Amino acid sequence: MLQVAFKADVAMAAIRRAIRLMDDMTPIYADIAEYMVGATKDRFETGTAPDGRKWAPKSQTTIDRYRRSKEGRSAGIKPLIGPSRRLGNEMFRFSSRDGALIGSNLIYSGVMQRGAAQGAFGRTARGGPIPWGRIPARAWLGLSRSDEKEIVDIVEEKLGGMLQG
């Protein structure tokens, strides 16, 4: 029987690095979260949901209301961009060894994502509906096909770089 001893220091070091990386994927998830925040912010510029559909436009009533208010004049007519611009600018990201999250702590973020019927949240002290009109769903969180591809590319690049040393 023929036996040959191989010197595999480089290969074994790469395998050990891969095992360590797979044990704690935090760096990869951090890159994914960073990418997703950027991709989500881009949606505010294009007014496009992750599935490629355009967001419903602002109603003329909303546009007129913003134009009448001093702080609202700069809001423009793009959907989901209000006077404060907070929804698109104040996203949080979290990454750990188990995954990545992005989102918003703003109280109205879920309504912007899913929409709401007029009066869905009750009435004001003066009897007016909350919200005062129907708010169409404008999905701003989620993964597009290109996001999925980019995430795969991030993982492949990070793993490849770790294996090569």
C-alpha positions as CSV (number, residue, x, y, z in Angstrom):
1,M,0.0,0.0,0.0
2,L,1.3,3.4,-1.0
3,Q,1.0,6.2,1.6
4,V,2.0,9.8,0.9
5,A,2.1,12.5,3.6
6,F,0.9,15.9,2.4
7,K,1.8,19.2,3.9
8,A,-1.5,21.0,4.0
9,D,-0.8,23.9,6.3
10,V,-2.4,26.5,4.1
11,A,-5.5,24.4,3.4
12,M,-6.0,23.5,7.0
13,A,-5.6,27.1,8.1
14,A,-8.3,28.1,5.6
15,I,-10.6,25.4,6.9
16,R,-10.0,26.5,10.5
17,R,-10.8,30.2,9.5
18,A,-14.0,29.0,7.8
19,I,-15.1,27.1,10.8
20,R,-14.5,30.1,13.1
21,L,-16.4,32.4,10.7
22,M,-19.4,30.0,10.4
23,D,-19.5,29.8,14.2
24,D,-20.0,33.5,14.5
25,M,-21.5,35.1,11.4
26,T,-21.8,38.5,13.0
27,P,-19.4,40.2,10.5
28,I,-21.4,38.9,7.5
29,Y,-24.7,39.8,9.1
30,A,-23.4,43.3,9.8
31,D,-22.5,43.7,6.2
32,I,-25.9,42.5,5.1
33,A,-27.7,44.9,7.5
34,E,-25.6,47.8,6.2
35,Y,-26.4,46.9,2.6
36,M,-30.1,46.6,3.4
37,V,-30.3,50.0,5.1
38,G,-28.8,51.5,2.0
39,A,-31.0,49.6,-0.4
40,T,-34.1,50.6,1.7
41,K,-33.1,54.3,1.7
42,D,-32.8,54.0,-2.1
43,R,-36.5,53.0,-2.2
44,F,-37.4,56.4,-0.8
45,E,-35.8,58.0,-3.8
46,T,-37.4,55.7,-6.4
47,G,-40.7,55.3,-4.6
48,T,-40.6,51.6,-5.3
49,A,-41.6,48.6,-3.1
50,P,-39.3,45.6,-2.8
51,D,-41.5,43.7,-5.3
52,G,-40.9,46.4,-7.9
53,R,-44.3,48.1,-7.7
54,K,-44.5,51.9,-7.5
55,W,-45.8,53.3,-4.2
56,A,-49.2,55.0,-4.3
57,P,-48.7,58.7,-4.7
58,K,-49.5,61.2,-2.0
59,S,-53.1,62.4,-2.2
60,Q,-53.6,66.0,-3.3
61,T,-55.1,66.7,0.1
62,T,-51.8,65.6,1.8
63,I,-49.7,67.6,-0.7
64,D,-51.9,70.7,-0.1
65,R,-51.7,70.3,3.7
66,Y,-47.8,70.1,3.5
67,R,-47.6,73.2,1.3
68,R,-49.7,75.2,3.8
69,S,-47.5,74.3,6.7
70,K,-44.2,76.0,7.2
71,E,-42.3,72.8,8.0
72,G,-44.0,70.8,5.3
73,R,-43.1,72.9,2.3
74,S,-39.9,71.0,1.8
75,A,-41.6,67.6,1.8
76,G,-42.3,67.6,-1.9
77,I,-44.7,65.1,-3.4
78,K,-42.7,61.9,-3.1
79,P,-44.6,59.2,-1.2
80,L,-43.4,58.5,2.4
81,I,-41.2,61.6,2.5
82,G,-42.8,63.9,5.0
83,P,-41.5,67.2,6.4
84,S,-39.3,65.5,8.9
85,R,-38.0,62.8,6.5
86,R,-37.5,60.6,9.6
87,L,-38.9,57.3,8.2
88,G,-36.2,57.1,5.5
89,N,-33.4,58.6,7.6
90,E,-33.9,56.9,11.0
91,M,-33.7,53.2,10.3
92,F,-32.1,51.0,12.8
93,R,-29.9,48.0,12.1
94,F,-28.9,45.1,14.3
95,S,-26.7,42.2,13.6
96,S,-25.6,39.3,15.8
97,R,-24.3,35.8,15.3
98,D,-27.8,34.7,14.5
99,G,-29.0,37.2,11.9
100,A,-29.6,40.8,10.8
101,L,-32.5,43.1,11.3
102,I,-33.4,46.5,10.0
103,G,-36.5,48.5,10.7
104,S,-37.9,51.6,12.3
105,N,-39.0,52.5,15.8
106,L,-41.3,55.3,14.6
107,I,-44.8,54.7,15.7
108,Y,-46.2,55.2,12.2
109,S,-43.7,53.0,10.3
110,G,-46.1,49.9,10.4
111,V,-48.9,52.0,9.0
112,M,-46.8,53.2,6.2
113,Q,-45.8,49.6,5.4
114,R,-49.2,48.0,5.6
115,G,-51.6,51.0,5.2
116,A,-54.7,51.8,7.3
117,A,-58.4,52.6,6.7
118,Q,-59.9,55.9,7.6
119,G,-60.8,55.8,11.3
120,A,-58.9,52.5,11.9
121,F,-57.4,53.9,15.2
122,G,-60.5,55.5,16.6
123,R,-61.5,59.2,16.8
124,T,-60.0,62.4,18.1
125,A,-61.4,64.3,21.0
126,R,-63.3,66.4,18.5
127,G,-64.8,63.3,16.8
128,G,-62.6,63.2,13.7
129,P,-61.3,59.9,12.4
130,I,-57.8,58.7,13.1
131,P,-56.3,58.6,10.5
132,W,-58.3,61.3,8.8
133,G,-58.1,59.5,5.5
134,R,-57.2,56.2,4.0
135,I,-53.5,55.5,4.0
136,P,-52.4,53.2,1.2
137,A,-49.9,50.5,1.9
138,R,-46.4,51.4,0.7
139,A,-44.1,48.5,1.4
140,W,-40.7,50.0,2.1
141,L,-39.2,47.1,4.1
142,G,-38.4,43.8,2.4
143,L,-36.1,42.0,0.0
144,S,-36.2,42.5,-3.7
145,R,-34.7,39.9,-6.1
146,S,-31.6,42.1,-6.6
147,D,-31.3,42.4,-2.8
148,E,-31.3,38.6,-2.5
149,K,-28.6,38.4,-5.1
150,E,-26.5,41.1,-3.4
151,I,-26.8,39.3,-0.1
152,V,-25.6,36.0,-1.7
153,D,-22.7,38.0,-3.2
154,I,-21.8,39.5,0.2
155,V,-21.7,36.1,1.8
156,E,-19.6,34.6,-1.1
157,E,-17.2,37.5,-1.0
158,K,-16.8,37.4,2.8
159,L,-16.4,33.6,2.9
160,G,-14.0,33.7,-0.1
161,G,-11.9,36.4,1.5
162,M,-11.7,34.5,4.8
163,L,-10.7,31.2,3.1
164,Q,-8.0,32.9,1.1
165,G,-6.5,34.4,4.2
